[in-house]
């Protein structure tokens, strides 16, 4: 079983370089323990041509790196993948905000129900916790969308509330928490045990 501090949380603004930094971080950890597998959980779905281009760019970037990524395309219920991983594995989840968005999308009108919010938070945290208990390191990428002014929209406010709760729970349980600003990592929490 992994230690309680197997999570590395990496966040930043859109196109801040956080995914590239996360991939380098995953590669560094994997090279220290190359008996494990290097996994990439992709939560993004191709909903339009711009998303298709972004997905293709991410795939090409990983291929160019020459590392043996095993990619899992999983837009919802990410925790279901936990049993595929081993103690030696390094797992990169990119990204939390897209995963949350997908869970809202698949929920139809359930997102209006306060119980749904609690259940969704529990489901996502439980999934993260299941994966982290099976692996050497779980690297989670997220977006800092909470720094922007929030629209007075019930859906946006519900989404933001759950994302904020997830960020807090993840960082509380993380080994490291890193903010990426213009490609530069700012270590907010460094190698601390819980």
ZADREN-771980 format. One record per atom (N, C-alpha, C): residue in three letters; x, y, z. Coordinates in steps of 0.2 Angstrom, whole numbers, padded with zeros to 4 digits, always signed. Each point is the difference from the previous one (the first is absolute). Layout:
<pts>
ALAXYZ
...
</pts>
This chain:
<pts>
UNK+0004-0006+0000
UNK-0004+0006+0000
UNK+0004+0006+0000
UNK-0001+0005-0004
UNK+0003+0006-0001
UNK+0000+0004+0007
UNK+0005+0005+0001
UNK+0000+0004+0006
UNK-0006+0005-0001
UNK-0002+0003+0005
UNK-0005+0005+0000
UNK+0002+0006-0004
UNK+0006+0001-0002
UNK+0002+0006-0003
UNK+0002-0002-0007
UNK-0003-0003-0004
UNK+0001-0002-0007
UNK-0002+0004-0005
UNK-0004+0006+0002
UNK-0003+0004-0005
UNK+0005+0006-0001
UNK+0000+0002-0006
UNK+0004+0006-0002
UNK-0006+0004-0004
UNK-0001+0006+0002
UNK-0006+0004-0002
UNK+0004+0006-0004
UNK-0002+0001-0007
UNK+0003+0005-0004
UNK-0006+0004-0003
UNK+0000+0006+0001
UNK-0005+0005-0002
UNK+0002+0006-0003
UNK-0004+0003-0004
UNK+0002+0007-0003
UNK-0005+0002-0005
UNK+0001+0005-0003
UNK-0005+0003-0005
UNK+0001-0004-0006
UNK-0005+0002-0005
UNK+0000-0003-0006
UNK+0006+0001-0004
UNK+0003-0005-0003
UNK+0006+0001-0004
UNK+0006+0003+0004
UNK+0000-0002+0006
UNK+0006+0002+0004
UNK+0006-0004+0000
UNK-0001-0006-0003
UNK+0006-0005+0000
UNK-0001-0005+0005
UNK-0006-0001+0003
UNK-0001-0005+0006
UNK+0000-0007-0003
UNK-0003-0001-0006
UNK+0000-0007-0002
UNK+0008-0002-0002
UNK+0003+0004-0003
UNK+0007-0002-0002
UNK+0004-0001+0006
UNK-0001+0004+0005
UNK+0004+0000+0007
UNK-0002-0007+0003
UNK-0006-0001+0000
UNK-0003-0007+0003
UNK+0003-0006-0004
UNK+0001+0000-0006
UNK+0002-0005-0004
UNK+0008-0001+0002
UNK+0003+0006+0001
UNK+0008-0001+0002
UNK+0000-0003+0007
UNK-0004+0003+0004
UNK+0000-0003+0007
UNK-0002-0007+0000
UNK-0005-0003-0004
UNK-0001-0007+0000
UNK+0006-0004-0002
UNK+0003+0003-0006
UNK+0006-0003-0003
UNK+0006-0001+0005
UNK+0001+0005+0004
UNK+0005+0000+0005
UNK-0001-0005+0006
UNK-0006+0000+0002
UNK-0002-0005+0005
UNK+0001-0007-0003
UNK-0003-0001-0006
UNK+0000-0007-0003
UNK+0008-0002-0001
UNK+0004+0004-0002
UNK+0007-0001-0001
UNK+0003-0003+0006
UNK-0002+0003+0006
UNK+0003-0002+0006
UNK-0003-0008+0002
UNK-0005-0002-0003
UNK-0003-0006+0002
UNK-0003-0003-0007
UNK+0005-0002-0005
UNK-0002-0002-0006
UNK-0003-0007-0001
UNK-0001-0003+0006
UNK-0004-0007+0000
UNK-0007+0001-0001
UNK-0002+0006+0001
UNK-0008+0002+0000
UNK-0001+0002-0007
UNK-0007+0001-0001
UNK-0003+0002-0006
UNK-0001+0008+0000
UNK+0001+0003-0005
UNK-0002+0007+0000
UNK-0007+0001-0004
UNK-0005+0002+0004
UNK-0007+0001-0002
UNK-0002+0007-0001
UNK-0004+0001-0005
UNK-0003+0007-0001
UNK-0007-0001-0001
UNK-0004+0003+0005
UNK-0007+0000+0000
UNK-0002+0006-0004
UNK-0003+0000-0005
UNK-0003+0006-0004
UNK-0007+0000+0001
UNK-0002+0006+0003
UNK-0008+0001+0001
UNK-0003+0004-0006
UNK+0004+0003-0004
UNK-0003+0004-0005
UNK-0003-0004-0006
UNK-0006+0003-0002
UNK-0004-0003-0005
UNK+0000+0005-0006
UNK+0001-0003-0006
UNK+0000+0004-0006
UNK-0008+0002-0002
UNK-0001+0006+0002
UNK-0007+0003-0001
UNK+0000+0005-0006
UNK+0005+0002-0002
UNK+0001+0005-0006
UNK+0007-0001-0003
UNK+0001+0004-0005
UNK+0006-0001-0004
UNK+0006+0003+0004
UNK-0001+0005+0004
UNK+0005+0003+0005
UNK+0002-0006+0005
UNK-0005-0003+0003
UNK+0002-0005+0005
UNK+0004-0006-0004
UNK-0002-0002-0006
UNK+0003-0005-0003
UNK+0007+0002-0001
UNK+0002+0006-0002
UNK+0007+0002-0001
UNK+0004+0000+0006
UNK-0003+0002+0006
UNK+0003+0000+0006
UNK+0002-0007+0002
UNK-0005-0004-0001
UNK+0001-0008+0002
UNK+0006-0002-0004
UNK+0000+0001-0007
UNK+0005-0002-0004
UNK+0007+0003+0002
UNK+0000+0006+0001
UNK+0006+0003+0002
UNK+0003-0003+0007
UNK-0004-0002+0005
UNK+0002-0003+0006
UNK+0003-0007-0002
UNK-0004-0004-0004
UNK+0003-0006-0002
UNK+0006+0000-0004
UNK+0001+0005-0004
UNK+0006+0001-0004
UNK+0006+0001+0005
UNK-0001+0005+0005
UNK+0005+0002+0005
UNK+0002-0006+0004
UNK-0005-0004+0002
UNK+0002-0006+0004
UNK+0004-0005-0005
UNK-0002-0001-0006
UNK+0004-0004-0005
UNK+0007+0002-0001
UNK+0001+0007-0001
UNK+0006+0003-0001
UNK+0005-0001+0006
UNK-0003+0000+0006
UNK+0004-0001+0006
UNK+0004-0007+0000
UNK-0003-0005-0003
UNK+0003-0006-0001
UNK-0001-0005+0006
UNK-0004+0002+0005
UNK-0002-0004+0006
UNK-0006-0005-0002
UNK+0000-0005+0004
UNK-0005-0005-0002
UNK-0006+0001+0004
UNK-0004+0005-0002
UNK-0006+0002+0004
UNK-0005-0005-0002
UNK-0004-0002+0005
UNK-0006-0004-0002
UNK-0006+0004+0002
UNK-0004+0002-0006
UNK-0005+0005+0001
UNK-0007-0003+0001
UNK-0003+0003+0005
UNK-0007-0002+0001
UNK-0005+0006-0001
UNK-0004-0001-0005
UNK-0005+0005-0001
UNK-0006-0001+0004
UNK-0001+0004+0005
UNK-0006-0001+0005
UNK-0003+0007+0002
UNK-0005+0002-0003
UNK-0003+0006+0001
UNK-0004+0000+0007
UNK-0003-0005+0002
UNK-0003-0001+0007
UNK+0002-0006+0003
UNK-0002+0000+0007
UNK+0001-0006+0004
UNK+0007-0002+0000
UNK+0005+0005+0000
UNK+0007-0002+0000
UNK+0002-0005+0005
UNK-0002+0000+0006
UNK+0002-0004+0005
UNK-0001-0008-0002
UNK-0004-0001-0005
UNK-0001-0007-0002
UNK+0006-0003-0003
UNK+0005+0004-0001
UNK+0006-0002-0003
UNK+0005-0003+0005
UNK-0001+0001+0006
UNK+0005-0001+0006
UNK+0002-0007+0000
UNK-0004-0005-0002
UNK+0003-0007+0000
UNK+0004-0002-0005
UNK+0001+0005-0005
UNK+0005-0001-0006
UNK+0007+0002+0002
UNK+0001+0003+0006
UNK+0007+0003+0002
UNK+0003-0005+0005
UNK+0007+0001+0001
UNK+0004-0004+0005
UNK+0004+0005+0004
UNK+0002-0002+0005
UNK+0004+0004+0005
UNK+0006+0004-0003
UNK+0003-0003-0005
UNK+0006+0003-0003
UNK-0002+0006-0005
UNK-0007+0000-0002
UNK-0002+0004-0006
UNK+0000+0008+0002
UNK+0001+0004-0005
UNK-0001+0007+0000
UNK-0006+0002-0004
UNK-0005+0003+0002
UNK-0006+0002-0003
UNK-0001+0007-0001
UNK-0001+0003-0006
UNK-0001+0007-0001
UNK-0007+0001-0002
UNK-0004+0003+0004
UNK-0007+0002-0002
UNK-0001+0007-0002
UNK-0002+0001-0007
UNK+0000+0006-0003
UNK-0007+0001-0003
UNK-0005+0003+0002
UNK+0001+0005+0006
UNK-0007-0001+0004
UNK+0001+0003+0007
UNK-0005-0001+0004
UNK-0006+0005-0002
UNK+0001+0006-0002
UNK-0006+0004-0002
UNK-0004-0003-0006
UNK+0004-0003-0005
UNK-0004-0003-0005
UNK-0004-0006+0002
UNK+0003-0004+0005
UNK-0004-0006+0002
UNK-0006+0003+0004
UNK+0001+0005+0004
UNK-0006+0003+0004
UNK-0005+0002-0005
UNK+0002+0004-0006
UNK-0005+0002-0005
UNK-0003-0006-0003
UNK+0003-0005-0002
UNK-0003-0006-0003
UNK-0005-0003+0005
UNK+0001+0000+0006
UNK-0004-0003+0005
UNK-0007+0004+0000
UNK+0001+0007+0000
UNK-0006+0004+0000
UNK-0004-0001-0006
UNK+0004-0001-0006
UNK-0004+0000-0007
UNK-0004-0007+0000
UNK+0003-0005+0003
UNK-0003-0007+0000
UNK-0006+0000+0005
UNK+0000+0005+0004
UNK-0005+0000+0006
UNK-0007+0002-0003
UNK+0000+0003-0006
UNK-0006+0003-0002
UNK-0002+0006+0005
UNK-0007+0000+0002
UNK-0002+0005+0004
UNK+0001-0002+0008
UNK+0003-0005+0001
UNK+0002-0002+0007
UNK+0004+0005+0004
UNK+0004+0004-0004
UNK+0005+0004+0003
UNK-0004+0006+0004
UNK-0006+0001-0001
UNK-0004+0005+0004
UNK-0001-0003+0007
UNK+0001-0006+0002
UNK-0002-0003+0006
UNK+0006+0001+0005
UNK-0001+0002+0006
UNK+0006+0001+0004
UNK+0003-0007+0002
UNK-0004-0005+0001
UNK+0002-0007+0001
UNK+0005-0002-0005
UNK-0002+0002-0006
UNK+0004-0002-0006
UNK+0007+0003+0001
UNK+0001+0006+0002
UNK+0006+0003+0001
UNK+0004-0004+0005
UNK-0003-0001+0006
UNK+0004-0004+0005
UNK+0002-0007-0002
UNK-0005-0003-0004
UNK+0002-0007-0003
UNK+0006+0000-0005
UNK+0000+0006-0004
UNK+0005+0000-0005
UNK+0006+0002+0003
UNK+0001+0004+0005
UNK+0006+0001+0004
UNK+0003-0007+0003
UNK-0005-0003+0003
UNK+0002-0007+0003
UNK+0003-0005-0005
UNK-0004+0000-0006
UNK+0002-0005-0005
UNK+0007+0002-0003
UNK+0001+0007-0001
UNK+0006+0001-0003
UNK+0006+0000+0005
UNK-0001+0002+0006
UNK+0005-0001+0005
UNK+0002-0008+0001
UNK-0006-0004+0001
UNK+0001-0007+0001
UNK+0004-0003-0006
UNK-0001+0002-0006
UNK+0004-0002-0006
UNK+0007+0002+0000
UNK+0001+0006+0002
UNK+0007+0002+0001
UNK+0004-0004+0005
UNK-0004-0001+0006
UNK+0003-0003+0006
UNK+0001-0008-0002
UNK-0004-0003-0004
UNK+0001-0007-0002
UNK+0006+0000-0004
UNK+0001+0004-0005
UNK+0006+0000-0005
UNK+0006+0001+0004
UNK+0000+0005+0005
UNK+0006+0002+0003
UNK+0002-0006+0005
UNK-0004-0004+0002
UNK+0001-0005+0005
UNK+0003-0006-0004
UNK+0000+0000-0007
UNK+0003-0006-0004
UNK+0007+0002-0003
UNK+0002+0006+0000
UNK+0005+0002-0004
UNK+0006+0004+0004
UNK+0006+0000-0003
UNK+0005+0004+0003
UNK-0001+0007+0000
UNK-0002+0003-0005
UNK-0002+0008+0000
UNK-0006+0000-0005
UNK-0004+0005+0002
UNK-0006+0002-0004
UNK+0001+0007-0001
UNK+0001+0002-0006
UNK+0001+0008-0002
UNK-0007+0002-0003
UNK-0003+0005+0004
UNK-0006+0003-0002
UNK+0001+0007-0003
UNK-0002+0001-0006
UNK+0000+0007-0003
UNK-0007+0003+0000
UNK+0000+0006+0002
UNK-0007+0004+0000
UNK+0001+0007-0002
UNK-0005+0003-0001
UNK+0000+0007-0002
UNK-0002+0005+0005
UNK+0003+0006+0000
UNK-0002+0005+0005
UNK-0005+0004-0003
UNK-0006-0002+0000
UNK-0006+0003-0003
UNK-0003+0004+0006
UNK+0002-0001+0006
UNK-0003+0003+0006
UNK+0002+0007+0001
UNK+0006+0002-0003
UNK+0002+0007+0000
UNK-0004+0005-0004
UNK-0004-0002-0005
UNK-0003+0004-0004
UNK-0007+0002+0003
UNK-0003+0006-0001
UNK-0006+0002+0002
UNK-0005-0005-0002
UNK-0005-0003+0005
UNK-0005-0005-0002
UNK-0006+0004-0002
UNK-0003-0003-0005
UNK-0006+0002-0003
UNK-0006-0001+0006
UNK-0005+0003+0000
UNK-0005-0001+0004
UNK-0005-0005-0003
UNK+0003-0006-0001
UNK-0004-0005-0003
UNK+0001-0007+0004
UNK-0006-0003+0001
UNK-0001-0005+0005
UNK+0005-0006-0002
UNK+0001-0002-0006
UNK+0004-0005-0002
UNK+0007+0002+0001
UNK+0002+0006-0002
UNK+0007+0002+0001
UNK+0002+0000+0008
UNK-0004+0002+0004
UNK+0001+0001+0007
UNK+0000-0007+0003
UNK-0004-0005-0002
UNK+0000-0007+0002
UNK+0007-0003-0002
UNK+0002+0001-0006
UNK+0006-0003-0003
UNK+0006+0003+0004
UNK+0000+0006+0001
UNK+0005+0003+0004
UNK+0001-0002+0007
UNK-0006-0001+0003
UNK+0000-0002+0007
UNK+0003-0007+0001
UNK-0002-0005-0005
UNK+0003-0007+0001
UNK+0007+0000-0002
UNK+0002+0004-0005
UNK+0007+0001-0002
UNK+0005+0002+0006
UNK-0003+0005+0003
UNK+0004+0003+0006
UNK+0000-0005+0005
UNK-0005-0004+0002
UNK+0000-0005+0005
UNK+0005-0005-0002
UNK+0000-0002-0006
UNK+0005-0005-0003
UNK+0007+0002+0001
UNK+0001+0006-0002
UNK+0007+0003+0000
UNK+0003+0000+0008
UNK-0005+0002+0004
UNK+0002+0000+0007
UNK+0002-0007+0003
UNK-0005-0005-0002
UNK+0001-0007+0002
UNK+0007-0003-0002
UNK+0001+0001-0007
UNK+0006-0002-0003
UNK+0006+0003+0003
UNK+0000+0006+0001
UNK+0006+0003+0002
UNK+0002-0002+0007
UNK-0006+0000+0004
UNK+0001-0003+0007
UNK+0004-0006+0000
UNK-0002-0005-0004
UNK+0003-0006-0001
UNK+0006-0001-0004
UNK+0002+0005-0003
UNK+0006+0000-0005
UNK+0007+0000+0003
UNK+0004-0003-0003
UNK+0007+0000+0001
UNK+0003+0007-0002
UNK-0002+0002-0006
UNK+0002+0006-0003
UNK-0006+0004-0003
UNK+0000+0006+0000
UNK-0005+0004-0003
UNK+0004+0006-0004
UNK-0001+0000-0006
UNK+0004+0005-0004
UNK-0005+0004-0005
UNK+0002+0006+0000
UNK-0004+0005-0004
UNK+0005+0002-0006
UNK-0003-0001-0006
UNK+0004+0002-0006
UNK-0002+0007-0002
UNK+0004+0005-0001
UNK-0001+0007-0002
UNK+0005+0001-0006
UNK-0003+0001-0006
UNK+0004+0001-0006
UNK+0006-0005-0001
UNK-0002-0006+0002
UNK+0005-0005-0001
UNK+0005-0001+0006
UNK-0001+0004+0005
UNK+0005+0000+0006
UNK-0004-0004+0006
UNK+0003-0005+0002
UNK-0003-0003+0006
UNK+0001+0004+0007
UNK-0005+0000+0003
UNK+0000+0003+0007
UNK-0002-0005+0005
UNK+0004-0002+0004
UNK-0001-0006+0004
UNK-0004+0003+0007
UNK-0006-0002+0000
UNK-0004+0002+0005
UNK+0000-0004+0006
UNK+0001-0007-0001
UNK+0001-0005+0005
UNK+0005-0004-0002
UNK+0005-0001+0004
UNK+0006-0004-0003
UNK+0002-0006+0005
UNK-0002-0006-0003
UNK+0003-0006+0004
UNK-0003-0001+0007
UNK-0005+0002+0002
UNK-0003-0001+0006
UNK-0004-0006+0002
UNK+0001-0003+0005
UNK-0004-0006+0002
UNK-0006+0003+0003
UNK-0005-0004+0000
UNK-0007+0002+0003
UNK+0001+0000+0007
</pts>
